[in-house]
Amino acid sequence: MARTTFSGPVASDNGFITGSSTSPLAVTTAGNVDASYVTTSAATGDTRLVYDKLTFTSTGSGETIRAYSVITGAGAAAGGTINGSHISTKVDTGGTVSGAANAIRATIGASVAAPGGTLAALQLDTDFASGTTVSADSAFIRVTDSGAGAGKLTRLMNVASGTGVFTAATSSSTLAGGIKVRIAGADYFLVVASAVS
């Protein structure tokens, strides 16, 4: 992989682009195409390795970050994984957390009384062709316990008080249905009711 070195500030009025859709950068050995290795000793304030802000001032749409991994090789990810993005937070030796640490934090908000639209902090989509048949282990969300200390987390979710998504109840009305979940290769259902009281 070719190395480009800059000394001093580098500026561009048109952004920086690696390759193009018709002539992408060809990488033939595994490695990081774009990498930054940084440490911070700041005692207060937020340090961000990448800070991107995109403000929509008209009726257009888009994303601040779009990560798109495409697989065209047969048998890809042999002995590994391919991800659109992989985000991790780790508490390493000597480190502790007195506040909160999250691998992913998704926030939806508004500063207007009626923003309209369909709002969600997290939206999960599929994009399969109509003739695609997925395996029984495929799902919108997959939870794994991958580390050597498997079994440390024993709760699927932690819903904070006052969120408005939990309703305490002592009874329920007619069974409305179930949400299918797959656990250890077998299908189960989370029972949902049409109302609770």
N, C-alpha and C positions, 0 to 999 in steps of 0.2 A: 504494500500500500504506500502510495506516495505521501511524503510529509511536506506540509506547508507551514512555515514558521514566520510569525509576525513579530517585529520588535517595536514596542511603543503602541500607541492607540491606533486602532483600525476603525474606519468609518465607511459607511455606504449609504447613499441616499435611496437605494433601491432594494435593500436587504441582501442576504447572502443565500445563494442557491448552490447545491451540490448536484451536478448532473441535470438531466431534464427527463420529461416523460418519454421522449423518443430516444434519448441517449443517456441512460442512467449510469452513474458511477459503477463500474464493475469491480466487485471484490471477490477474490478467489481463495482467500484464506480467512479463517475466523478471527475477529478482532473488533474493536470499537471504532466505528467510522467517525464519530464525534464524541469526545470524552473530555470531562473536566474532573480533576481531583483537587478538592479544596478542604481545608480545615478552618474552623472559626473558633476563636477564644472569646468572643463577645459575651459579656456577662448579662447584658440586657438587650432588649430589642429583637427583631426578627431578622435573621440572615436567610436569604434566598439565593440558591445557586442560579435559578432561572426565574425571571419575572417577566411575564408577557401579559399585556393588557390590550384588548381589542374593543373599541367602542363603536357600536352600531348607531349611526346618526340618521339612517334612512330606513327603508323597508327591506333591505337585503338580509340574508341569513348567512350562517357559516359557523365556524368554531375558532376558538383561540388556539387550540392544539388539536390536530388530527393525526392520529397514529394509525397506520394501515399496513398490516403485514399480509402479503399475498404468497400463497404456496403454489408453485407450479412443478415442483420436483416430486416424483413418486416416492413414497415411503419416507417423507420428511419427518423430522423430529425423532429419528431413531435414537432411543436412549436419552432423549431430552424433551423439551417442550418448545412450542412456538407461541408467542403471545403478541397481541396487538400492543399491549404495554404491560410491564411488570413493575409494580411499585412496592417497595419494601421500606419498613422502618424497623431498626434493630436497636435494642438496648444492649450495648456491648460491655465487656468486662470493665468494672469500675464505674459504670454509668447507672444512674437511677432516674426515675421520672417523678417529679412532685406535682405535675399538672396532668396533661393528657398527651398521649402519643398515638397517632393513627397512621396506618399504612396508606389509607385513602380517606380523605375528608371531602365530601360533596355537600355544598351549601347552595340552597336556592333562596332567594330573597327578593324583596321589592321595597322601594321607598315611596310608592304611590298607593292610593287607596284601592284601586281596582286594576291590577295589571292585565287581567284577561288571559286568554290562552289556556293551555293545559300545562300546569307547572309540576315539576317533580325534581327532587334532589338527585334521584337516580332513575334512569330509564334503561331498561334492558331490551334490546332488539334482536331479531334474527333476520338473516338475509339468505335463506336457502332457496335454490331453484325448486320449482313445483314438483319435479320428479325425484328430489333428494329423499333418501331414506336414512335417517340418523340412527345411531345405536341406542339401545335401551338405557345406556349410561349417560346419554346427553341430557342436559337440563339448562334452564336459564341461570341457575346458580349452582356451583359445585363447591362443597366444603371439604377440605382435606386437612389432615393432621400430619404434616410432612417432616417435622423436625425430630431429633432424637428424643425429645421430651414430649412425645405424643400423649394426649390425654390431659394436658394441663388446662385447656379451656373446656369446660363442661356445659356451657350455655351457648345456644345458637345466637341469641340476641340479648341485648341489655337495653330496655326501653326506659328512658329517663322519665321521672314523674313530670306531670304537667304537659306532656307532649300532645295530648288529645287523641292518641291512637289506641288507647286502652280503655275499655269500659268494664268496670267491675260488675259481676252478675252472679246470681245464685241459681238461676234457671234459664232455659232457652226455649224458644218456640220450635216449630217444625224444622227438622233438619233441612238445610238448604243445599248442601253438597259437600264436596271435599276438595282439597288441593293436594295433588299427587306429589309425593316426595319419594326419592329412592335412597334407601339406607342399606349399606353393605350388600348391594346387588339385588335387593328386594324392594318392591313398591309398597308404600303405605299412604294413608290419607290423613291430612289434618282436617278434622271435621269443622265445618262452618255452618252457622245457623242464620236464619233470616232476621232474627231479632233476639235480644237478650233482656232479661229483667231481673 
